[in-house]
């Protein structure tokens, strides 16, 4: 295979993954016109159309999808092997890209990343905060942080955090106007604050468990947001009952700004896990971060 073939294939893969010539050109550090010329040259040489282009979008054709399925893992393996050469250096280096939820990024990921960057200045870390389920292979993340129940079966998952609990809370002012619920069914008569899931666009169904009872409830209220801090602010202001991870509300409950209800319906559940592709060899920098996260989980 000629060197130009690898360059052209890498260019095509970038466009197919980004679904945009503009973003792919920025990623590769080339002009958009040069990138378009490279892809057309590859299509001409192969004698098959790889990308379907419109004024609004770019997407792989059937032939392009087949090529992406083969090229993606191969280029990931090459990149992983090149990164592994860092083991020959005195200090680990390179970039680690991770997608994480806001809560896990703040409470679990940042303390480990802070230590890693302090001890190893040549290591770069990029954290993309997103509550959605991301395709870390297609989007070229090294790893993701999500709850264990949301990790795909073909990924390696490592527990990096303690058990979590949800908490139903509202302000004392709200409960002065509405009797506190004693059962989940009572929520039907209450004003509740909804969380809009950013990926699906749907509202989060409150999950309540006790003994062998497992409930998923749809609630209604005046305020909805896809941002947890905004939901917390609305709860403090008396606009209804919120349902959040208890780490967000413990200080408010302790100070009396919020009152917790239905606590016996909110048992602990498995916390955050770091997940990454099983076929990819972790780089030295990534292995160090993984060790720090494991250490933090044991503390």
C-alpha positions as CSV (number, residue, x, y, z in Angstrom):
1,X,0.0,0.0,0.0
2,X,1.3,3.4,-0.9
3,X,1.7,6.1,1.7
4,X,-0.9,8.3,-0.1
5,X,-3.4,5.5,0.3
6,X,-3.1,5.7,4.1
7,X,-3.4,9.5,4.0
8,X,-6.5,9.3,1.8
9,X,-8.1,6.6,3.9
10,X,-7.5,8.6,7.1
11,X,-9.1,11.6,5.5
12,X,-12.2,9.7,4.5
13,X,-12.5,8.2,7.9
14,X,-12.3,11.6,9.6
15,X,-15.1,12.9,7.3
16,X,-17.3,9.8,7.9
17,X,-16.9,10.0,11.7
18,X,-17.4,13.8,11.9
19,X,-20.2,13.8,9.3
20,X,-18.8,17.1,8.2
21,X,-16.0,18.3,6.0
22,X,-15.6,21.4,8.1
23,X,-15.1,19.5,11.4
24,X,-12.9,16.9,9.8
25,X,-10.7,19.5,8.2
26,X,-10.2,21.2,11.6
27,X,-9.4,17.8,13.2
28,X,-6.8,17.0,10.5
29,X,-5.4,20.5,10.3
30,X,-6.0,20.9,6.5
31,X,-8.2,23.1,4.4
32,X,-11.7,22.0,3.6
33,X,-11.0,22.2,-0.2
34,X,-7.9,20.0,0.2
35,X,-9.8,17.5,2.2
36,X,-12.7,17.4,-0.4
37,X,-10.1,16.8,-3.1
38,X,-8.5,14.0,-1.2
39,X,-11.8,12.2,-0.7
40,X,-12.8,12.6,-4.4
41,X,-9.4,11.2,-5.4
42,X,-9.9,8.1,-3.2
43,X,-13.4,7.6,-4.6
44,X,-12.0,7.8,-8.1
45,X,-9.3,5.4,-7.4
46,X,-11.6,2.9,-5.8
47,X,-14.3,3.4,-8.4
48,X,-17.1,3.7,-5.8
49,X,-18.9,6.5,-4.1
50,X,-18.0,6.5,-0.4
51,X,-19.9,9.6,0.8
52,X,-23.3,11.0,0.1
53,X,-23.1,14.8,0.1
54,X,-25.9,17.4,0.3
55,X,-25.9,21.1,1.1
56,X,-26.8,20.2,4.7
57,X,-25.1,16.9,5.5
58,X,-22.5,14.4,4.8
59,X,-23.0,10.7,5.4
60,X,-21.3,7.4,4.3
61,X,-22.9,5.4,1.6
62,X,-23.4,1.7,2.0
63,X,-19.9,1.1,0.6
64,X,-18.6,3.9,2.9
65,X,-20.1,2.3,6.0
66,X,-18.5,-1.0,5.2
67,X,-15.1,0.7,4.8
68,X,-15.6,2.6,8.1
69,X,-16.4,-0.6,9.9
70,X,-13.0,-2.0,8.8
71,X,-10.9,1.1,9.0
72,X,-12.0,2.4,12.4
73,X,-10.7,-0.5,14.5
74,X,-7.5,-0.7,12.3
75,X,-6.6,3.0,12.7
76,X,-7.5,2.8,16.5
77,X,-5.1,-0.1,16.8
78,X,-2.4,1.8,15.0
79,X,-3.0,4.9,17.1
80,X,-2.9,2.8,20.3
81,X,0.4,1.2,19.3
82,X,2.0,4.5,18.6
83,X,0.8,5.9,21.9
84,X,2.2,2.9,23.7
85,X,5.6,3.9,22.5
86,X,5.4,6.5,25.2
87,X,6.4,3.7,27.5
88,X,9.9,4.3,26.2
89,X,9.9,7.8,27.5
90,X,10.8,8.8,31.1
91,X,7.4,10.3,31.7
92,X,4.0,9.5,30.2
93,X,2.6,11.8,27.7
94,X,-0.2,12.2,25.2
95,X,-3.9,13.2,25.3
96,X,-6.7,11.4,27.1
97,X,-10.3,12.2,25.9
98,X,-13.1,11.2,28.2
99,X,-16.9,11.8,28.1
100,X,-18.6,12.0,31.4
101,X,-21.8,13.3,33.1
102,X,-21.6,16.6,35.0
103,X,-22.0,14.9,38.3
104,X,-19.4,12.2,37.7
105,X,-16.9,14.7,36.2
106,X,-17.1,17.0,39.2
107,X,-17.1,14.4,42.0
108,X,-15.2,11.4,40.6
109,X,-13.2,12.3,37.5
110,X,-11.8,15.8,38.4
111,X,-9.9,14.8,41.6
112,X,-8.0,12.0,39.7
113,X,-7.4,14.2,36.6
114,X,-6.1,17.0,38.9
115,X,-3.5,14.7,40.4
116,X,-2.5,13.2,37.0
117,X,-1.9,16.6,35.4
118,X,0.0,17.8,38.4
119,X,2.3,14.8,38.5
120,X,2.7,14.4,34.7
121,X,2.7,17.8,33.0
122,X,3.2,16.2,29.6
123,X,-0.2,14.5,29.8
124,X,-3.2,16.4,28.4
125,X,-6.8,15.6,29.4
126,X,-10.0,16.6,27.6
127,X,-13.3,16.0,29.4
128,X,-16.5,16.4,27.4
129,X,-19.4,16.8,29.8
130,X,-22.6,15.2,28.4
131,X,-25.4,13.3,30.0
132,X,-26.1,11.3,26.8
133,X,-24.8,7.9,25.8
134,X,-21.9,8.6,23.4
135,X,-20.3,6.2,20.9
136,X,-16.8,6.5,22.3
137,X,-15.3,4.5,19.5
138,X,-16.9,6.5,16.7
139,X,-16.3,9.8,18.4
140,X,-12.7,8.9,19.3
141,X,-12.9,9.1,23.1
142,X,-10.5,7.0,25.1
143,X,-13.2,6.3,27.7
144,X,-16.5,7.3,29.2
145,X,-17.9,7.6,32.7
146,X,-21.5,6.4,33.2
147,X,-23.6,4.4,35.6
148,X,-23.0,0.7,35.3
149,X,-26.5,0.0,34.0
150,X,-25.8,2.2,31.0
151,X,-22.5,0.7,29.9
152,X,-22.6,-1.5,26.7
153,X,-21.8,-5.2,27.2
154,X,-18.8,-5.1,24.8
155,X,-16.9,-2.6,26.9
156,X,-14.5,-3.1,29.8
157,X,-16.1,-1.4,32.8
158,X,-14.2,-0.5,36.0
159,X,-16.0,0.7,39.1
160,X,-14.6,4.1,40.1
161,X,-17.1,5.4,42.6
162,X,-19.2,4.5,45.7
163,X,-22.9,3.5,45.7
164,X,-25.3,6.3,44.9
165,X,-28.7,7.2,46.2
166,X,-31.5,9.4,44.8
167,X,-33.3,11.9,47.0
168,X,-36.7,13.4,46.7
169,X,-36.6,16.9,48.2
170,X,-38.5,20.1,48.4
171,X,-38.3,23.3,50.4
172,X,-40.0,23.8,53.8
173,X,-42.1,26.5,52.2
174,X,-43.4,24.0,49.6
175,X,-44.3,21.4,52.3
176,X,-46.0,24.2,54.3
177,X,-48.4,24.4,51.4
178,X,-48.6,20.7,50.5
179,X,-48.6,17.7,52.9
180,X,-45.4,15.7,52.5
181,X,-45.9,12.5,50.4
182,X,-45.7,9.2,52.3
183,X,-46.0,6.8,49.3
184,X,-44.8,7.2,45.7
185,X,-48.5,7.2,44.6
186,X,-48.9,10.5,46.6
187,X,-46.6,12.2,44.0
188,X,-49.6,12.3,41.6
189,X,-51.1,15.1,43.7
190,X,-47.9,17.0,44.0
191,X,-46.0,19.6,41.9
192,X,-42.8,18.0,40.8
193,X,-39.7,19.3,39.0
194,X,-38.8,17.3,35.8
195,X,-35.5,16.5,34.3
196,X,-35.3,16.5,30.5
197,X,-32.9,13.9,29.2
198,X,-30.6,15.6,26.7
199,X,-30.1,12.6,24.4
200,X,-33.7,11.3,24.0
201,X,-35.5,14.5,24.6
202,X,-37.8,12.6,27.0
203,X,-38.5,13.3,30.6
204,X,-36.7,11.2,33.2
205,X,-39.1,8.7,34.9
206,X,-38.5,8.7,38.7
207,X,-37.3,5.2,39.8
208,X,-38.4,4.2,43.3
209,X,-37.7,0.8,44.9
210,X,-38.6,-0.8,48.2
211,X,-38.4,-4.6,48.9
212,X,-39.8,-6.2,45.8
213,X,-41.5,-3.1,44.5
214,X,-39.9,-1.4,41.5
215,X,-41.7,1.7,40.3
216,X,-41.0,4.1,37.4
217,X,-43.2,7.2,37.8
218,X,-44.0,10.0,35.4
219,X,-44.5,13.2,37.3
220,X,-45.9,16.6,36.4
221,X,-45.1,20.1,37.4
222,X,-44.5,23.7,36.5
223,X,-40.7,23.6,35.9
224,X,-38.5,21.3,33.7
225,X,-34.8,21.6,32.9
226,X,-32.0,19.5,31.5
227,X,-29.6,21.1,34.0
228,X,-29.3,19.7,37.6
229,X,-28.2,23.0,39.2
230,X,-31.3,24.7,37.8
231,X,-33.5,22.0,39.1
232,X,-31.9,22.4,42.5
233,X,-32.4,26.1,42.4
234,X,-36.1,25.6,41.6
235,X,-36.5,23.2,44.5
236,X,-35.0,25.7,46.9
237,X,-37.3,28.4,45.6
238,X,-40.4,26.2,46.4
239,X,-41.5,25.2,42.9
240,X,-42.0,21.6,43.8
241,X,-40.3,18.2,44.6
242,X,-37.1,17.4,42.9
243,X,-35.5,14.0,42.4
244,X,-31.7,14.2,42.3
245,X,-28.6,12.3,43.4
246,X,-28.3,12.8,47.1
247,X,-24.8,14.3,46.8
248,X,-26.4,17.4,45.3
249,X,-28.8,17.9,48.2
250,X,-27.1,16.7,51.4
251,X,-25.8,20.2,52.4
252,X,-29.2,21.7,51.8
253,X,-30.9,19.0,53.8
254,X,-28.5,19.4,56.7
255,X,-29.0,23.2,56.7
256,X,-32.8,22.9,56.5
257,X,-33.1,24.6,53.1
258,X,-34.5,21.4,51.7
259,X,-36.6,18.5,53.3
260,X,-36.1,14.9,52.2
261,X,-39.1,12.6,51.7
262,X,-39.7,9.0,50.6
263,X,-36.2,8.1,51.8
264,X,-37.2,4.5,52.3
265,X,-38.0,4.3,48.6
266,X,-34.5,5.4,47.6
267,X,-32.0,2.5,48.2
268,X,-28.4,2.6,47.2
269,X,-27.4,1.5,43.7
270,X,-24.1,0.8,41.9
271,X,-22.2,4.0,41.2
272,X,-20.1,5.3,38.3
273,X,-17.9,3.1,36.1
274,X,-15.2,4.0,33.7
275,X,-15.7,2.1,30.4
276,X,-13.5,1.7,27.4
277,X,-13.2,-0.6,24.3
278,X,-11.9,-4.1,25.1
279,X,-9.9,-4.3,22.0
280,X,-7.8,-1.1,22.7
281,X,-4.5,-1.3,24.5
282,X,-4.5,1.4,27.2
283,X,-1.7,3.9,26.9
284,X,0.6,4.5,29.9
285,X,-1.1,7.8,30.6
286,X,-4.5,6.2,30.5
287,X,-3.3,3.4,32.8
288,X,-2.1,5.9,35.3
289,X,-5.5,7.7,35.3
290,X,-7.2,4.3,35.8
291,X,-5.0,3.6,38.8
292,X,-5.9,6.9,40.3
293,X,-9.6,6.4,39.8
294,X,-9.4,2.9,41.4
295,X,-7.5,4.3,44.3
296,X,-10.1,7.0,44.8
297,X,-12.8,4.4,44.7
298,X,-11.1,2.5,47.6
299,X,-10.8,5.6,49.8
